[in-house]
C-alpha cells in the first residue's frame, strides 16, 4: 500500500489526470453496460413469455374447436 501511495505521489499531474480520466470512463461505461444488460434481459424475457402465452392460447383454441367439431360429428344414436 505504501508503494502505491509513493508511486502515485511521484507521478506528474498530467499522468494522474490521465489515469483518473481513464478510470472514470471505464467506471461509467461499466455502469451503463450493466444497466443495459439488465434492461434488455427484462425486455427479452417479457417478449418470450408473451409469445409462449400466445402459443398456448392458440393451441387451446385449436383443441377447443377440434373437440367441438368432433362432438358435432359423433352424435349418440338412441334405439
BELLINWO-V138048 format. One record per residue. N is the residue number from 1. RES is the residue in three letters. SS is DSSP state (h for helix, s for strand, l for the rest). PHI is phi as a letter, one per 20 degrees, with the letter a starting at -180 (none if undefined). NEAR is the number of other C-alpha atoms within 8 Angstrom. Layout:
n: {N:N}
res: {RES:RES}
ss: {SS:SS}
phi: {PHI:PHI}
near: {NEAR:NEAR}
//
This chain:
n: {1:2:3:4:5:6:7:8:9:10:11:12:13:14:15:16:17:18:19:20:21:22:23:24:25:26:27:28:29:30:31:32:33:34:35:36:37:38:39:40:41:42:43:44:45:46:47:48:49:50:51:52:53:54:55:56:57:58:59:60:61:62:63:64:65:66:67:68:69:70:71:72:73:74:75:76:77:78:79}
res: {UNK:UNK:UNK:UNK:UNK:UNK:UNK:UNK:UNK:UNK:UNK:UNK:UNK:UNK:UNK:UNK:UNK:UNK:UNK:UNK:UNK:UNK:UNK:UNK:UNK:UNK:UNK:UNK:UNK:UNK:UNK:UNK:UNK:UNK:UNK:UNK:UNK:UNK:UNK:UNK:UNK:UNK:UNK:UNK:UNK:UNK:UNK:UNK:UNK:UNK:UNK:UNK:UNK:UNK:UNK:UNK:UNK:UNK:UNK:UNK:UNK:UNK:UNK:UNK:UNK:UNK:UNK:UNK:UNK:UNK:UNK:UNK:UNK:UNK:UNK:UNK:UNK:UNK:UNK}
ss: {l:h:h:h:h:h:h:h:h:h:l:l:h:h:h:h:h:h:h:h:h:h:h:h:h:h:h:h:h:h:h:h:h:h:h:h:h:h:h:h:h:h:h:h:h:h:h:h:h:h:h:h:h:h:h:h:h:h:h:h:h:h:h:h:h:h:h:h:h:h:h:h:h:l:l:l:l:l:l}
phi: {none:f:f:f:f:f:f:f:f:e:f:f:f:f:f:f:f:f:f:f:f:f:f:f:f:f:f:f:f:f:f:f:f:f:f:f:f:f:f:f:f:f:f:f:f:f:f:f:f:f:f:f:f:f:f:f:f:f:f:f:f:f:f:f:f:f:f:f:f:f:f:f:f:e:d:f:d:d:e}
near: {4:5:6:7:8:8:8:8:6:6:8:6:6:6:8:10:8:8:8:8:8:8:8:8:8:8:8:8:8:8:8:8:8:8:8:8:8:8:8:8:8:8:8:8:8:8:8:8:8:8:8:8:8:8:8:8:8:8:8:8:8:8:8:8:8:8:8:8:8:8:8:7:6:6:6:4:4:3:2}
//
